[in-house]
Amino acid sequence: MMGSKDQAGSQQAHRPATQAHLTLLGKGHTKDETSPAAASPGDPLNVAPDSSQRRSPARDAEGTTGSWVTGDEAEGGSGHPGDGRPAGSPHGLGAAGPVIAVDAMGGDHAPGEIIAGALAAQREHGVRVLLTGPPALLSQALHAMGAAGELPVVPAEDNLAMDEGALASLRRPRSSVAVACQLVRRGDAAAVVSAGSTGGIVATARLRLRPLPGVLRPGLAVVLPTRPGRTVLIDAGATADPKPEMLVQFGQLGVAYAQLTLGVPAPRVGLLTIGTEPGKGNKFTRRAHELLASDPPHGALPLSFAGNVEGGDLLAGALDVIVTDGFTGNVALKTLEGSIRFAAAELRAAVTGTRAARVGALLQRRGLRELATRLDAESYGGAVLLGLGGTVVIAHGASTARAVTAACLVAADLARGQITEKITQRLGPGRSAGRGGHFLRRPLRPAATPPPRAAIPDKLGLWQIHSRSSRSGCTTPSSRRSARSTATPTR
């Protein structure tokens, strides 16, 4: 999905056709695989993976450089990225397009592959990129790639390790991803791209960017490779134990994301559970179904709720948005990834097992190439954290330069499409950031009229209760008995 057709054609001319499409079929599924910096990124978000519309006119018109601190200046520790920001460009959006803050120290292949992908995004697609991380290390890597001074560097001496969780956001307040989030909050950048620890990124983004008014918890949205259209799954791991009311907000977040990225005017929303009937599922999913099927609160826009959906229909393409809790969504996503890898390996073994199979694969090379393109996880960029005061794209931890480039393009498209403003509009005007009006309550039953006071039988008189230390020494009846029992001498 990441390379253009002309470039793919030139690569196929140097090897047999059968070997070419079989190699492409198995591409992009190994963690140790690396790719060159010049690898071309994917297509626009609202275009099918196999479409010929590779680049949008807005990207082609964008400049490749910006008035930011260069890598050499960052190595000396001078300057701030906000000093060079053009006037009248709030939230990192200027005349030359949005600025993407890339966490250069996040990921298994950082910083080499991260810098290579950021360079490809700026050189080939005109996306303005800045890096956060140790200035000396990043400047040395830029010099080695022949791009000295091409990407600005914002100093950040600390970074989150891949095995660190949510508490690392408090232990490392000056990490590279925290500095990137702070740039978005200040308006010096429009979006954040990181391939670091998902738990650490989510916690840091929640702390630095803060949720939008009316949003209880952010949701992690991923795009599933369904046909004929694609499907958005939310939440994929940001909130493992949400409340049913949060799933209604996840639906609003997913609808805004699907409208912007998939181009669907009225996305259909489904709830992931164990059965299609409304009464199926546990107490949590039944309550979530009830809330999704009712009118949205606080003046939010209505949802086109289609009912429950089972796990076997995730790739059916019948719905545009599927909402679930973060625990279930993450398990479903990892299950799909493993199933796709297994199916790709079995298919590759089947079409190379015999000579007849290889001949048949040669005749079906176009279809196999399209299938490999659709199932290439690196072409989708990564998951998007929605519901915060800024755009955050979380790439896979084993992302190569191609995946980082695609993540930068996703972040630029979302920032250009003003995803945060669209979410705010869907949630309704005048939402308060407090917690008081968020949770939806069932309507209370009218209280029964109490009987007249005279009708209540007065069987028990009022007890006069005194303290043990009072002058009369009187206590309640039970306390009197206990007092006498304690005063009775033992035989």
C-alpha positions in Angstrom: 0.0 0.0 0.0 2.9 2.3 0.6 4.6 2.3 -2.8 3.4 3.9 -6.1 2.6 1.7 -9.1 5.4 3.1 -11.3 7.9 2.5 -8.6 6.6 -1.0 -8.0 6.9 -1.7 -11.8 10.5 -0.6 -11.9 11.3 -2.9 -9.0 9.6 -5.9 -10.6 11.8 -5.6 -13.8 14.8 -7.0 -12.1 13.4 -10.3 -11.0 10.8 -12.9 -12.2 7.2 -11.9 -11.8 6.3 -14.9 -9.6 9.1 -14.1 -7.1 8.1 -10.4 -7.1 4.5 -10.8 -6.1 5.3 -13.6 -3.6 7.9 -11.3 -1.9 5.4 -8.5 -1.8 2.8 -10.8 -0.3 5.1 -11.5 2.7 6.3 -8.0 3.1 5.7 -5.8 6.2 5.0 -8.5 8.7 8.3 -9.1 10.5 9.5 -7.0 13.4 13.1 -6.9 12.5 12.5 -5.7 9.0 13.8 -2.2 8.1 13.2 -0.1 5.1 15.0 2.8 3.4 14.3 6.4 4.1 13.0 7.1 0.6 10.2 4.6 0.8 7.1 6.3 -0.4 4.1 6.5 2.0 0.6 5.5 1.6 -2.5 7.0 0.0 -4.9 9.6 1.5 -7.1 8.4 4.3 -10.3 8.7 2.3 -9.0 6.7 -0.7 -9.0 3.0 -1.0 -5.6 1.3 -0.6 -5.5 0.1 -4.2 -6.6 3.5 -5.6 -4.4 5.4 -8.0 -4.9 8.7 -6.1 -1.7 8.8 -4.2 -1.3 12.4 -3.1 -3.6 15.2 -2.4 -3.2 18.6 -4.0 -2.9 20.1 -0.5 0.2 18.0 0.2 1.7 18.8 -3.2 1.3 22.6 -2.6 2.9 22.4 0.9 6.5 23.6 1.3 9.2 21.3 2.5 10.9 23.7 4.9 9.7 25.9 7.7 11.1 28.6 9.9 12.0 26.4 12.8 15.2 25.8 14.7 17.6 23.6 12.6 19.3 20.5 13.9 22.6 22.3 14.2 21.1 25.0 16.3 19.3 22.4 18.5 22.7 20.7 19.0 23.9 23.9 20.6 20.8 24.1 22.8 19.7 27.5 21.5 16.3 28.6 20.4 12.7 27.4 20.8 10.4 26.1 18.1 7.8 28.7 18.9 10.2 31.5 18.1 10.0 30.7 14.4 6.3 30.0 14.1 4.6 32.3 11.6 2.2 34.8 12.9 -1.5 33.9 12.8 -0.9 30.1 12.8 -2.7 28.8 15.9 -2.5 25.1 16.8 0.5 24.5 14.6 -1.4 25.2 11.4 0.3 27.7 9.1 0.1 28.7 5.5 2.5 25.9 4.6 0.4 23.2 6.4 0.4 21.6 9.8 3.6 20.9 11.8 4.0 17.3 13.1 6.0 16.7 16.3 7.7 13.3 16.0 9.0 11.5 19.0 12.3 10.4 17.7 13.1 8.2 20.7 10.0 6.0 20.7 10.0 2.5 19.1 12.1 -0.6 18.7 14.1 0.9 15.8 14.5 4.4 17.2 16.0 6.8 16.4 17.2 5.7 13.0 14.0 4.4 11.4 12.0 7.2 13.0 14.2 9.9 11.5 14.2 8.2 8.2 10.4 8.1 8.1 10.1 11.7 9.1 12.6 12.7 6.4 10.6 10.9 3.8 7.4 12.6 4.9 8.9 16.0 4.5 10.9 15.4 1.4 8.3 13.5 -0.6 5.0 14.7 0.7 5.7 18.2 2.0 4.7 17.5 5.6 6.5 19.8 8.0 8.1 17.7 10.7 10.1 18.5 13.8 11.9 16.0 16.1 12.0 15.7 19.9 14.9 14.0 21.6 18.5 14.4 22.6 19.9 17.1 20.3 23.4 15.6 19.9 22.2 12.1 19.1 19.6 13.3 16.6 21.9 15.8 14.9 24.5 13.0 14.5 21.9 10.7 12.9 20.8 13.5 10.6 24.4 14.1 9.5 24.8 10.4 8.8 21.7 10.5 6.5 22.9 13.6 4.6 20.1 15.7 6.1 22.1 18.0 8.4 19.9 21.0 9.4 16.9 19.7 7.4 14.7 18.8 10.3 14.4 21.0 13.5 15.2 19.3 16.8 13.5 20.2 20.1 15.7 19.2 23.1 14.3 16.4 25.3 17.0 14.5 27.3 14.7 11.8 28.6 12.5 9.1 26.9 10.0 6.4 27.7 11.2 2.8 27.5 9.1 0.3 25.6 8.4 -1.7 28.7 7.3 1.3 30.8 3.6 1.8 31.5 1.3 4.7 32.5 3.3 5.6 35.6 6.3 6.6 33.5 4.4 9.8 32.5 4.8 11.0 36.1 8.4 9.7 36.5 9.6 11.2 33.3 8.0 14.7 32.8 10.7 15.8 30.3 10.5 12.7 28.0 10.5 13.1 24.3 6.8 12.3 23.9 6.0 14.7 26.8 7.8 17.5 25.0 6.0 16.7 21.8 2.7 16.9 23.6 3.7 20.2 25.1 4.5 21.6 21.7 0.9 20.8 20.6 -0.5 22.3 23.7 1.4 25.6 23.1 0.4 25.7 19.5 3.8 25.1 18.1 2.7 21.8 16.5 -0.6 20.4 15.3 -0.1 16.7 16.1 2.1 14.1 17.7 3.5 10.9 16.2 5.2 8.3 18.4 6.0 4.6 18.2 6.7 4.2 21.9 4.9 2.4 24.7 1.1 2.8 24.2 0.4 3.0 27.9 3.0 5.7 28.5 1.9 7.7 25.4 -1.8 7.6 26.5 -1.0 8.6 30.1 1.3 11.4 28.9 -1.1 12.7 26.4 -4.0 12.8 28.9 -1.8 14.7 31.3 -0.4 17.2 28.8 -3.2 17.7 26.4 -6.2 17.2 28.6 -9.5 15.8 27.4 -11.9 17.9 25.3 -14.9 19.4 27.2 -17.4 16.7 27.8 -15.0 13.8 27.1 -14.5 11.4 30.0 -11.8 9.2 28.6 -10.0 9.2 25.2 -10.5 6.4 22.8 -7.9 4.6 20.5 -9.2 4.2 17.0 -7.8 1.8 14.4 -8.8 1.2 10.8 -9.6 -2.5 9.9 -8.8 -3.7 6.4 -12.4 -4.6 5.4 -14.2 -4.7 2.0 -15.7 -2.9 0.3 -15.2 0.0 2.7 -13.0 0.2 5.8 -14.2 -0.1 9.4 -13.1 1.9 12.5 -12.7 0.0 15.8 -12.7 2.1 18.9 -11.5 1.6 21.7 -8.4 -0.5 20.9 -6.6 -0.2 24.3 -6.7 3.3 25.8 -9.4 2.6 28.5 -9.5 -1.0 29.6 -12.4 -0.6 32.1 -14.7 2.1 31.0 -18.3 2.9 32.1 -21.2 2.3 29.7 -21.6 6.1 29.2 -18.1 6.2 27.8 -19.0 3.9 25.0 -21.5 6.4 23.8 -18.7 9.0 23.6 -16.5 6.4 21.8 -19.3 6.2 19.2 -19.2 10.0 18.8 -15.4 9.9 18.5 -15.5 7.1 16.0 -18.2 8.8 13.8 -16.2 12.0 13.6 -13.1 10.0 12.7 -14.9 7.9 10.0 -16.5 11.0 8.5 -13.1 12.6 8.1 -11.0 9.7 7.1 -13.4 7.3 5.3 -15.6 10.0 3.7 -18.8 8.4 5.0 -21.5 11.1 5.6 -23.6 9.0 8.1 -21.5 6.2 9.6 -23.3 3.2 11.0 -22.3 2.3 14.6 -22.3 -1.2 16.1 -21.5 -2.5 19.6 -19.1 -5.5 19.9 -20.6 -8.2 22.1 -21.3 -11.9 22.2 -24.6 -11.9 20.2 -26.6 -9.7 17.9 -29.7 -9.7 20.1 -30.2 -6.6 22.3 -30.3 -8.7 25.5 -27.0 -10.5 24.8 -23.9 -9.7 26.8 -23.1 -8.8 30.4 -24.5 -6.0 32.4 -22.0 -3.6 31.0 -22.8 -4.3 27.3 -26.6 -4.4 27.9 -26.4 -0.9 29.5 -24.2 0.4 26.7 -26.7 -0.9 24.2 -29.5 0.8 26.0 -27.6 4.1 25.9 -26.5 3.9 22.3 -30.0 3.1 21.2 -31.5 6.1 23.0 -31.2 9.8 22.2 -27.8 11.3 23.0 -27.6 13.6 26.0 -26.4 17.2 26.3 -27.4 18.2 22.8 -25.0 15.8 21.0 -25.6 14.8 17.5 -27.6 11.5 17.0 -25.8 8.3 16.3 -26.9 5.8 13.6 -26.9 2.8 15.9 -27.3 -0.5 14.0 -27.2 -2.8 17.1 -24.9 -5.5 18.3 -22.1 -7.1 16.3 -20.2 -10.3 17.0 -16.5 -10.8 16.8 -16.8 -12.9 13.6 -18.2 -9.8 11.8 -15.3 -7.5 12.5 -14.0 -7.8 9.0 -17.4 -8.1 7.3 -17.5 -4.5 6.4 -21.2 -4.2 7.3 -20.6 -1.3 9.7 -18.5 1.8 9.7 -17.7 2.1 13.4 -17.6 -0.6 16.0 -17.3 0.5 19.7 -16.1 -1.6 22.6 -14.1 -1.3 25.8 -10.3 -1.0 25.5 -9.7 -4.5 27.0 -12.0 -6.3 24.5 -10.9 -4.1 21.6 -7.2 -4.7 22.2 -7.7 -8.5 22.4 -9.8 -8.5 19.2 -7.1 -6.4 17.4 -4.3 -8.7 18.4 -6.3 -11.7 17.4 -6.9 -10.2 14.0 -3.2 -9.4 13.6 -2.2 -13.0 14.4 -4.9 -14.5 12.2 -3.8 -12.3 9.2 -0.1 -13.3 9.7 -1.1 -17.0 9.9 -3.3 -16.8 6.8 -0.6 -14.9 4.8 2.0 -17.6 5.8 -0.3 -20.4 4.8 -1.2 -18.7 1.5 2.5 -18.1 0.7 3.3 -21.8 1.4 0.4 -22.9 -0.8 1.2 -20.9 -3.8 4.9 -21.9 -3.8 4.5 -25.6 -2.9 4.4 -27.0 -6.5 5.2 -25.9 -10.0 1.5 -25.8 -10.9 0.8 -23.6 -7.9 3.6 -21.2 -8.9 2.2 -21.0 -12.4 -1.3 -20.3 -11.0 0.2 -17.6 -8.7 1.8 -16.0 -11.7 -1.5 -15.8 -13.4 -3.1 -14.3 -10.2 -0.2 -12.0 -9.4 -2.3 -8.8 -9.7 -4.9 -10.1 -7.2 -2.2 -11.3 -4.8 -0.4 -8.0 -5.0 -3.7 -6.2 -4.1 -4.3 -8.5 -1.2 -0.8 -8.0 0.1 -1.3 -4.2 -0.2 -4.5 -4.3 1.7 -3.1 -6.4 4.5 0.1 -4.4 4.9 -0.2 -3.0 8.4 2.6 -0.4 7.9 0.5 1.4 5.3 -2.2 2.3 7.8 0.1 4.5 9.9 -1.1 3.6 13.3 -3.9 4.1 15.9 -5.3 7.6 16.6 -6.0 8.7 20.2 -9.2 10.8 20.0 -10.9 13.0 22.5 -7.9 15.1 23.6 -7.0 18.7 22.9 -4.7 17.6 20.1 -4.1 14.8 17.6 -1.9 11.9 18.7 -1.0 9.1 16.3 0.5 6.0 18.0 2.5 3.8 15.5 3.4 0.2 16.1 6.5 -0.3 18.3 8.3 -2.2 15.5 7.5 0.5 12.9 10.0 1.0 10.1 10.5 4.2 8.1 7.5 3.4 5.9 5.2 3.1 8.9 6.5 6.3 10.4 6.0 8.1 7.1 2.4 6.8 6.9 1.8 7.9 10.5 3.0 11.4 9.7 0.6 11.6 6.8 -2.3 10.4 8.9 -1.5 13.0 11.5 -1.2 15.8 8.9 -4.6 14.8 7.3 -6.3 14.8 10.7 -4.8 18.1 11.7 -5.7 19.6 8.4 -9.3 18.3 8.7 -9.6 19.7 12.3 -10.6 16.5 13.9 -10.7 18.0 17.4 -13.2 20.7 16.3 -15.4 18.1 14.6 -15.5 16.0 17.8 -16.4 19.1 19.8 -19.3 19.8 17.4 -20.6 16.3 17.6 -20.6 16.3 21.4 -22.8 19.4 21.5 -22.3 23.0 22.4 -21.9 24.3 25.9 -20.4 21.1 27.4 -18.8 21.5 30.8 -15.5 20.0 31.7 -16.8 19.0 35.1 -17.9 15.5 35.9 -21.3 16.4 37.2 -23.4 16.1 34.0 -21.5 13.3 32.2 -23.0 10.2 33.5 -26.4 9.2 32.3 -28.9 8.1 34.9 -32.0 6.0 34.4 -35.2 8.1 34.9 -36.3 7.8 38.5 -39.7 6.3 39.3 -42.2 8.7 40.8 -42.1 8.3 44.6 -45.3 6.9 46.2 -47.2 9.4 48.3 -46.5 8.7 52.0 -49.4 8.0 54.3 -50.6 10.7 56.7 -48.6 10.9 59.9 -51.6 10.1 62.0 -52.1 6.8 60.2 -48.6 5.5 61.2 -49.0 3.4 64.3 -46.9 4.7 67.2 -45.8 1.4 68.6 -42.4 2.5 69.8 -41.9 5.5 71.9 -39.0 7.9 71.5 -35.9 6.6 73.3 -34.0 8.9 75.4 -30.4 8.4 74.5 -27.7 9.6 76.8 -24.0 9.3 76.8 -22.2 6.9 79.0 -20.4 9.8 80.6 -23.7 11.7 81.3 -24.7 12.5 84.9 -27.6 10.0 85.0 -25.5 7.3 83.4 -28.4 6.2 81.2 -27.7 4.4 78.0 -29.7 2.7 75.3 -31.4 -0.6 76.3 -28.8 -2.7 74.6 -26.1 -0.7 76.2 -27.7 -1.1 79.7 -27.6 -4.8 79.3 -24.0 -4.8 78.3 -23.2 -2.4 81.2 -24.9 -4.8 83.7 -23.2 -7.8 82.3 -19.8 -6.1 82.7 -20.6 -5.0 86.2 -21.7 -8.5 87.3 -18.9 -10.2 89.3 -17.7 -13.5 88.0 -17.9 -16.6 90.1 
